[in-house]
Amino acid sequence: MFHKFKKKTLFTPGPLSTSYKTKKSTLIDLGSRDVEFIKINKLLSAELLKIGKAKDYLCIPLQGSGTFGLESILSTLLNKKSNILIISNGIYGDRLVKICRKIKKKFHLIKFNENKSFSKVKIERHIKKNKSITHIGLVHCETSSGILNPLEEMALLSKKYKKKLIVDAMSSFGGININIQKNNLEALVSSANKCLEGIPGFCFCIVKKKSLSKCKENSSSLALDLYGQWQGFLKNNQWRFTPPTHSIIALFSAIEQLKKEGGVNKRNKRYKKNYLTLVKGMEKLGFDTYLKANLRSPIIVSFKFLKDTKFNFISFYKELSNLGFLIYPGTTTKEKTFRIGCIGNINSKNINLLLKAIQKTLLKMKIRYL
């Protein structure tokens, strides 16, 4: 017997709430070698390049979550002579380090506190001292805290010292304007189920064609060889291995909805309104944000635990889930926090419903708020 799931609104950094239209688009079955499916693949890649303003680039989709794409990019673009400087202020920056260690790629690491932005002076000093650095890797929106890192500033630094910039834009692409061409990014990795508001199943890598064409023997992986994936598309316009057909159809539909909404700038305005409504409402309920206002993104917000001894996050989370609202646990290491996402097919009305549910939950926990 099929289990009947309770409908919930997701306030998470992905997977996230999707529109009825996006979900409905998946009710069709297409074969991986179907002419219509191949056409959708080509159109989808072209649309993603347009969103990123990337003229001289390739968009290569890959099965799996964003981490698959990051490992694919790092294993394919980095060779034995490469040495990447990873800048981290959260767990997703640290994940780049874990990948490099696992696939045995040379790297340097500069770590900053989770509630601090990058220091250009410190990074520049490190680059000057270490001439062997060829690449720089960073996370644009570090969703472990919600911090928005200075992408354009790092792009200028990369240009100045002729370093190749690789960006994890998992939680920002489609929700924050990124000009890949202007910033001269070497590569950008993102996912279908974030600000583009698709469903999980695949990620994509936007990479300089000139660079990828020189990476034939770099990857030691079969499935994660981005060069091999590209060559497969060149050969017959088909995925090398079984593609997530329904996820691809869903993203194609979601991008059509993004265009109808007015593009990335309009979506960013909706997300910002969600964010401002959330922060204002949570502060009224006695919650403090983890980050200072100038560091926060409109993607996801970290809140500190209430100091009230009656506040128990597990109970808080479960009660909200029972009411039909899913939030996210915190992942910062130095302070107890939880996170609430502002992205997906939600608006300020949904945020206000969540705030009412939080108010109800606090009353149930017998916690007095301001």
Secondary structure, DSSP 8 states (H G I E B T S, - for coil): --------EE-SSSS----HHHHHHTTS---TT-HHHHHHHHHHHHHHHHHTT-TTEEEEEEES-HHHHHHHHHHHH--TT--EEEEESSHHHHHHHHHHHHTT--EEEEE--TTS---HHHHHHHHHH-TT--EEEEESEETTTTEE--HHHHHHHHHHTT-EEEEE-TTTBTTB---TTTTT-SEEEEETTSTT---SSEEEEEEEHHHHTT-TTT---STT-HHHHHHHHHHHSS-SS---HHHHHHHHHHHHHHHHHTSHHHHHHHHHHHHHHHHHHHHHTT--BSS-GGGB-SSEEEEE--SSTT--HHHHHHHHHHTTEE-EE---SSS-EEEEE--SS--HHHHHHHHHHHHHHHHHTT----
